[in-house]
């Protein structure tokens, strides 16, 4: 279990979920602004990709072992 990859996966997943929920929140607002609708579409796509990348990182981190620590640095 690679702990650094797991932590990175959880952080990326949290950012993706926040962006996705933010886009869902703004999509329910009755605002005729074109900029808001572009933000909603962009945040929806980016949030979905971040969430997918976070899930992949979590799975990848759970499968990989921790890197070997070399205490002897006589390279």
Secondary structure, 3 states (H helix, E strand, C coil): CCHHHHHHHHHHHHHHHHHHHHHHHHHCCCCCCHHHHHHHHHHHHHHHHHHHHHHHHHHHHHHCCCCCCCCCCCC
